[in-house]
């Protein structure tokens, strides 16, 4: 929250207090000064702040205070008893606090700069599967058409060109996010990143390792821009898959928008209710019973996983043929990794088990649907799960059942104090909310520490896998972010 917003809200509250409580001989001078200060504060905020929903409350309070001051000046008013001053002070303080809540709880935030030395470019790519009709009716063309967002090492000569926003306006306007009001995310289109739009790829890069990124269900391709930029700045090419119908909203390179379609995972209402009970369970027995019911009912989840695995397969085939638009001759097809978050994490592990081109995978807080545990999986796999400490983590429950029986190629860790959306850039979006009211979506762990820890851990794991040393890769906790391992089916150890 900026000084301009604070000044506006304070001036408004002070004006309302004075208009109601000042004695007559002092009121006129007070009100004239209040009008001048309020007009100046409103103009200052409009000049220096991008317009967003968080400003509606402080601007509304300022307009109310301005109208009150003008009316008092034009009509005058009798002196008020002393109790009116106390009431006015209480009311002004309450309005001041309420006006500051939106910009305080959901502030404009800064995306951390990439940690690597290379500039980062980004571009959008459309990828059509001519042999597969869209299974959920989300693609505008009727065929399965993916919207790919790429991040890559860019030419230094183009480092001063236009940079991408955290969320495009088309996605912000078209997104659907379940029970959460979508206007809460509108300001993400005003937050910039370090990625240069359509910058040429760095020509010194001959064969870059590839990360296929699979976002969460009902999310968007740029949900983990911090991770993507960090990887690209260190020499990776990141290709995030936008699956039409499953994403909250997708924008294709020609500005077409694919909206969310509710015909897959969330069609199983009983399964969703069971999964909700599992999320909010207060003991292990209730959680396991709800998980069992959810797995029985949520057959649509497996269907969604299957067609998203097919999406990964489509992109992997294009990579293998070296036909990714704009990247011919720059991709190392022997070093392809799949990273995903939430349902995308389950897709990443499942797809890597099925695709020979995949060299390893990362599952970020994804409940493992599919038949992954029935397969032989010899490749490196990193599993990072949230753990708020109340009951065993829901999304990690199926991995926890294996406990110490994990093979050497599977590295499982839980992050103490983290919740589900802490594995995305949303962990940066509400620092005060995380501090005051940790919840199943945003946990208590500091957002900047969280993105730094997960990014460095994933990068280190991928580099160790490239070097053939993933079995010896070690994750170290810090004073701010604690990774915990599991040595049995229900107990976590630091």
C-alpha positions in Angstrom: 0.0 0.0 0.0 1.5 3.4 -1.0 1.7 6.6 0.8 -0.8 8.3 -1.6 -3.5 5.8 -0.6 -2.8 6.2 3.1 -2.9 10.0 2.8 -6.2 9.8 0.9 -7.9 7.6 3.5 -6.5 9.6 6.4 -7.6 12.9 4.9 -11.1 11.5 4.3 -11.5 10.2 7.8 -10.2 13.4 9.3 -12.5 15.5 7.2 -15.6 13.5 8.2 -14.6 13.8 11.9 -14.1 17.6 11.6 -17.4 18.1 9.7 -19.3 16.4 12.5 -17.5 17.5 15.6 -15.8 21.0 15.1 -17.5 23.9 16.8 -19.0 26.5 14.5 -16.3 29.2 14.7 -13.6 26.7 13.6 -15.6 24.6 11.2 -15.5 26.8 8.1 -11.7 27.0 8.0 -11.5 23.3 8.7 -13.9 22.4 5.9 -12.2 24.7 3.4 -8.9 23.1 4.2 -10.5 19.6 4.0 -11.9 20.3 0.5 -8.5 21.4 -0.8 -6.7 18.5 0.8 -9.2 15.9 -0.4 -9.2 17.2 -4.0 -5.4 17.2 -4.0 -5.3 13.7 -2.5 -7.8 12.3 -5.0 -5.9 13.8 -7.9 -2.6 12.4 -6.5 -4.0 8.9 -6.2 -5.5 9.0 -9.7 -2.2 10.3 -11.1 0.2 7.8 -9.5 -1.8 4.7 -8.9 -3.1 2.3 -11.7 -6.9 2.0 -11.3 -7.9 -1.2 -9.7 -10.7 -2.5 -7.5 -8.7 -2.1 -4.3 -9.0 1.7 -4.7 -12.8 1.8 -4.8 -13.1 1.9 -1.0 -10.6 4.7 -0.3 -11.8 6.7 -3.3 -15.4 6.2 -2.3 -14.6 7.3 1.3 -12.9 10.4 -0.2 -15.9 11.3 -2.4 -18.2 10.9 0.6 -16.0 13.1 2.8 -15.7 15.7 0.0 -19.5 15.8 -0.5 -20.0 16.1 3.2 -17.6 18.9 3.5 -19.1 20.8 0.6 -22.7 20.4 2.0 -21.6 21.6 5.4 -19.9 24.6 3.9 -23.0 25.5 1.8 -25.7 24.9 4.5 -23.9 25.3 7.7 -24.9 23.3 10.8 -25.5 24.0 14.5 -22.9 23.1 17.2 -23.0 19.5 18.3 -22.9 18.1 21.9 -19.7 16.5 23.1 -20.9 13.0 22.6 -21.2 13.8 18.8 -17.5 14.3 18.7 -16.9 10.9 20.2 -19.3 9.3 17.8 -17.8 11.1 14.8 -14.3 10.0 15.9 -15.4 6.4 16.2 -17.2 6.5 12.8 -14.2 8.2 11.1 -11.8 5.6 12.5 -14.0 2.7 11.4 -14.3 4.0 7.9 -10.6 4.7 7.7 -9.9 1.1 8.7 -12.4 -0.4 6.3 -11.2 1.8 3.4 -7.6 0.5 3.9 -8.5 -3.2 4.1 -8.7 -3.9 0.3 -5.3 -2.3 -0.6 -3.7 -3.8 2.6 -5.0 -7.3 2.1 -4.5 -7.4 -1.7 -1.7 -5.0 -2.5 0.2 -4.4 -5.7 3.3 -6.6 -5.4 6.6 -6.9 -7.2 7.6 -10.0 -9.0 11.1 -11.0 -7.9 13.8 -10.6 -10.6 15.1 -13.8 -12.2 18.0 -15.3 -10.3 20.1 -16.2 -13.4 22.3 -14.0 -15.5 20.5 -14.4 -18.9 17.7 -12.1 -20.0 14.3 -13.8 -20.3 12.0 -13.7 -23.3 8.4 -14.9 -23.5 6.0 -15.6 -26.3 2.7 -17.4 -27.0 2.3 -20.4 -29.3 -0.8 -22.1 -30.5 -0.6 -25.9 -30.9 -3.4 -27.8 -32.6 -4.0 -31.6 -32.5 -5.6 -32.3 -35.9 -6.5 -35.9 -34.8 -8.3 -35.1 -31.6 -11.6 -33.2 -31.1 -11.6 -31.2 -28.0 -13.0 -33.5 -25.2 -14.5 -30.7 -23.1 -15.5 -28.2 -25.8 -13.2 -25.4 -24.5 -11.2 -24.8 -27.7 -12.7 -22.2 -30.1 -11.7 -24.3 -33.2 -13.4 -27.5 -32.0 -10.1 -29.4 -32.3 -7.9 -29.8 -29.2 -5.9 -26.5 -29.4 -3.4 -25.7 -26.7 -2.2 -22.3 -25.8 1.5 -22.6 -24.9 3.4 -19.9 -23.0 7.1 -20.0 -23.5 9.9 -18.5 -21.4 13.5 -18.8 -22.7 17.0 -17.2 -22.6 16.7 -14.0 -24.7 19.0 -11.8 -26.7 20.6 -9.1 -24.6 20.1 -6.6 -27.4 16.4 -6.7 -26.8 16.4 -6.4 -23.1 14.7 -3.0 -23.2 11.6 -4.0 -25.1 8.1 -4.4 -23.8 7.8 -6.8 -20.9 4.9 -9.2 -20.1 2.4 -8.7 -17.3 1.8 -11.4 -14.7 -1.7 -12.0 -16.3 -2.9 -10.7 -19.7 -6.0 -8.5 -19.8 -7.8 -11.1 -21.9 -7.2 -13.8 -19.3 -8.1 -11.4 -16.4 -11.4 -10.5 -18.1 -12.3 -14.0 -19.0 -11.2 -16.0 -16.0 -13.5 -18.2 -13.9 -12.4 -19.2 -10.4 -15.1 -21.1 -8.6 -16.4 -19.6 -5.4 -13.7 -16.9 -5.4 -14.9 -13.6 -7.0 -12.8 -13.1 -10.1 -12.4 -9.4 -9.6 -9.9 -10.2 -6.8 -7.4 -11.2 -9.5 -8.0 -8.3 -11.9 -5.0 -6.3 -10.6 -2.6 -9.1 -11.7 -2.8 -7.6 -15.2 -1.1 -4.5 -13.8 1.9 -6.3 -12.3 4.9 -6.5 -14.6 7.5 -9.2 -15.0 11.1 -9.2 -16.3 10.2 -11.3 -19.4 10.6 -9.5 -22.7 7.7 -10.1 -25.1 8.7 -11.9 -28.4 12.4 -11.3 -27.8 14.7 -13.4 -30.1 16.2 -16.4 -28.4 19.8 -16.1 -27.2 21.8 -17.3 -30.2 24.6 -18.6 -28.0 22.2 -21.3 -26.7 22.6 -24.3 -28.9 20.7 -27.1 -27.1 18.7 -26.0 -24.0 17.1 -28.4 -21.6 13.3 -28.2 -21.7 10.7 -28.0 -18.9 7.1 -28.7 -19.8 5.0 -27.0 -17.1 1.4 -28.1 -16.4 -0.6 -25.6 -14.4 -3.3 -26.4 -11.9 -6.9 -27.1 -12.8 -8.9 -23.9 -13.3 -5.7 -21.9 -13.3 -3.7 -20.1 -16.1 -0.4 -20.6 -17.9 1.4 -17.7 -16.1 0.5 -18.9 -12.6 4.2 -19.7 -11.8 6.0 -17.0 -13.7 8.6 -16.6 -11.0 9.7 -20.2 -11.4 9.6 -20.0 -15.2 11.7 -16.9 -15.3 14.2 -18.3 -12.9 14.6 -21.4 -15.0 14.8 -19.5 -18.2 17.4 -17.1 -16.8 19.6 -20.2 -16.1 19.4 -21.7 -19.6 16.2 -23.7 -19.6 13.3 -23.3 -22.1 10.0 -23.5 -20.2 6.8 -24.4 -22.1 3.6 -24.0 -20.0 0.6 -25.9 -21.4 -2.8 -24.1 -21.4 -5.5 -26.8 -21.7 -8.7 -25.3 -23.1 -11.8 -25.9 -20.9 -9.6 -26.9 -17.9 -7.9 -23.5 -17.5 -9.7 -20.6 -15.9 -9.2 -18.7 -19.1 -6.7 -19.0 -22.0 -5.6 -16.5 -24.5 -4.2 -17.6 -27.9 -1.6 -15.6 -29.9 -4.4 -14.1 -32.1 -6.2 -12.9 -28.9 -9.0 -15.5 -29.0 -10.1 -16.5 -25.5 -11.0 -20.0 -24.4 -13.2 -20.0 -21.3 -13.4 -22.5 -18.5 -15.8 -25.5 -19.1 -17.3 -27.2 -16.0 -17.7 -30.7 -17.7 -14.7 -32.5 -16.4 -13.4 -32.7 -12.8 -16.1 -30.6 -11.1 -18.9 -32.6 -12.7 -18.6 -35.2 -9.9 -20.4 -33.2 -7.2 -20.3 -36.0 -4.7 -16.6 -36.4 -5.2 -16.0 -32.7 -4.8 -18.0 -32.7 -1.6 -15.9 -35.7 -0.3 -12.6 -33.9 -1.3 -13.8 -30.8 0.5 -14.4 -32.9 3.7 -10.9 -34.4 3.3 -9.4 -30.9 3.0 -11.1 -29.7 6.2 -10.9 -32.9 8.2 -9.5 -32.5 11.7 -8.3 -36.1 12.2 -6.6 -38.8 10.1 -9.5 -41.3 10.3 -12.0 -38.8 8.9 -9.6 -37.6 6.2 -8.9 -41.2 5.0 -12.6 -42.0 4.8 -13.3 -38.8 2.8 -10.3 -39.6 0.5 -11.6 -43.1 -0.2 -15.1 -41.7 -1.1 -13.5 -39.0 -3.3 -11.5 -41.5 -5.3 -14.6 -43.6 -5.8 -16.8 -40.7 -7.0 -14.4 -38.5 -8.9 -14.1 -40.5 -12.1 -14.1 -37.3 -14.0 -10.8 -36.4 -12.4 -9.2 -39.4 -14.0 -10.8 -38.4 -17.3 -9.4 -34.9 -17.0 -6.0 -36.3 -16.1 -6.1 -38.5 -19.2 -6.8 -35.8 -21.7 -4.2 -33.5 -20.0 -1.6 -36.3 -20.3 -2.6 -36.4 -24.0 -1.9 -32.7 -24.2 1.6 -33.2 -22.7 2.1 -36.1 -25.2 1.2 -33.8 -28.1 3.7 -31.1 -27.0 6.3 -33.8 -26.3 5.9 -35.2 -29.9 6.4 -31.7 -31.3 9.5 -31.3 -29.2 10.8 -34.6 -30.4 10.4 -33.6 -34.0 12.0 -30.2 -33.2 9.0 -28.4 -34.6 8.3 -26.0 -31.7 7.6 -22.7 -33.3 10.6 -20.3 -33.0 12.9 -22.9 -31.3 14.2 -25.0 -34.1 17.7 -26.1 -33.4 17.7 -24.7 -29.8 16.1 -27.6 -27.9 17.9 -30.6 -26.3 15.3 -33.4 -26.8 17.4 -35.7 -24.5 16.7 -33.4 -21.5 13.0 -33.0 -21.3 11.4 -32.6 -17.8 7.8 -32.2 -16.8 6.8 -30.0 -13.8 3.3 -29.5 -12.7 1.3 -28.0 -9.8 -2.0 -29.4 -8.2 -3.7 -31.5 -10.8 -0.9 -30.5 -13.1 1.5 -32.1 -10.7 -0.4 -35.4 -10.9 -0.3 -35.0 -14.7 3.4 -34.4 -14.7 4.2 -37.6 -12.8 1.7 -39.7 -14.8 2.9 -38.3 -18.2 6.6 -38.8 -17.3 5.8 -42.4 -16.4 4.3 -42.9 -19.9 6.5 -40.9 -22.2 10.0 -42.2 -23.1 11.2 -38.6 -23.9 10.7 -37.5 -20.3 13.9 -37.5 -18.2 12.2 -36.6 -14.8 9.3 -34.9 -13.2 8.2 -32.6 -10.4 4.9 -32.8 -8.6 4.0 -29.6 -6.7 1.2 -30.3 -4.2 -0.8 -32.5 -6.6 -3.2 -35.3 -5.4 -2.0 -38.3 -7.5 -5.0 -39.4 -9.6 -4.4 -42.0 -12.3 -2.6 -45.3 -12.1 0.9 -43.9 -11.4 1.4 -46.1 -8.3 0.7 -49.2 -10.3 3.5 -48.4 -12.7 7.2 -49.0 -12.6 8.8 -45.6 -12.4 12.6 -45.5 -12.7 13.0 -41.8 -13.5 13.9 -39.0 -11.0 10.8 -37.6 -9.3 10.6 -34.7 -6.9 7.4 -34.3 -4.9 6.9 -31.1 -2.8 3.7 -31.0 -0.7 2.1 -28.4 1.6 1.8 -29.2 5.3 -0.1 -26.9 7.6 0.5 -29.3 10.5 -3.1 -30.0 11.5 -3.6 -33.4 9.8 -1.4 -35.3 7.3 -1.3 -33.2 4.0 -4.3 -34.2 1.8 -2.5 -34.0 -1.5 0.5 -36.0 -0.2 -1.6 -38.7 1.5 -1.1 -41.3 -1.3 2.7 -40.7 -1.3 2.8 -40.8 2.5 1.2 -44.3 2.5 4.5 -45.5 0.9 6.5 -43.8 3.6 10.1 -45.2 3.8 9.4 -47.5 0.9 10.1 -44.8 -1.6 12.7 -45.9 -4.2 15.9 -43.9 -4.4 14.7 -42.0 -7.5 11.7 -40.5 -5.6 12.4 -37.5 -3.3 9.4 -36.5 -1.2 9.3 -33.4 1.0 6.6 -31.4 2.8 7.0 -27.7 3.4 5.9 -26.7 6.9 3.4 -23.9 7.1 2.7 -23.9 3.3 -0.7 -24.2 1.7 -1.8 -25.1 -1.8 -1.5 -21.8 -3.6 1.9 -21.1 -2.0 3.3 -23.2 -4.9 2.2 -20.5 -7.3 2.9 -16.7 -7.6 -0.3 -16.2 -5.5 1.9 -16.7 -2.5 3.2 -13.1 -3.1 -0.3 -11.6 -3.5 -1.6 -11.3 0.1 1.3 -11.0 2.7 -0.9 -9.6 5.5 -3.6 -12.2 4.9 -1.0 -14.9 5.2 0.3 -13.4 8.4 -3.1 -12.8 10.1 -5.2 -15.7 8.8 -3.3 -18.7 7.2 -5.8 -20.9 5.4 -6.0 -24.0 3.1 -5.1 -21.9 0.1 -2.4 -19.5 1.5 -0.3 -20.6 4.4 1.8 -18.8 7.0 5.2 -19.2 5.2 6.5 -15.9 3.8 5.7 -15.6 0.1 9.1 -14.3 -1.1 10.9 -17.0 0.9 8.5 -19.6 -0.5 9.1 -18.8 -4.2 12.8 -18.5 -3.6 13.0 -21.9 -1.8 10.8 -23.8 -4.3 12.5 -22.3 -7.3 16.0 -23.1 -6.1 15.0 -26.6 -5.0 13.4 -27.4 -8.4 16.4 -25.9 -10.3 18.9 -27.9 -8.2 16.9 -31.1 -8.7 16.7 -30.7 -12.4 20.4 -29.9 -12.7 21.2 -33.0 -10.6 19.0 -35.1 -12.8 20.8 -33.8 -15.9 24.1 -34.7 -14.3 22.8 -38.2 -13.4 23.0 -37.5 -9.6 19.4 -37.0 -8.6 19.6 -39.9 -6.1 22.2 -38.0 -4.1 20.4 -34.6 -4.3 19.8 -33.1 -0.9 17.2 -30.5 0.1 18.3 -28.3 3.0 15.9 -26.4 5.2 16.6 -22.8 6.2 15.5 -20.6 9.1 12.6 -19.4 7.0 11.5 -22.5 5.0 11.5 -26.0 6.5 11.4 -29.1 4.3 10.3 -32.2 6.1 10.7 -35.8 5.0 8.5 -38.8 5.7 9.8 -41.9 7.3 6.5 -43.7 7.8 3.0 -43.7 6.5 1.8 -41.0 8.9 4.7 -39.2 10.5 6.9 -36.4 9.2 10.4 -35.7 10.4 12.6 -32.6 9.9 
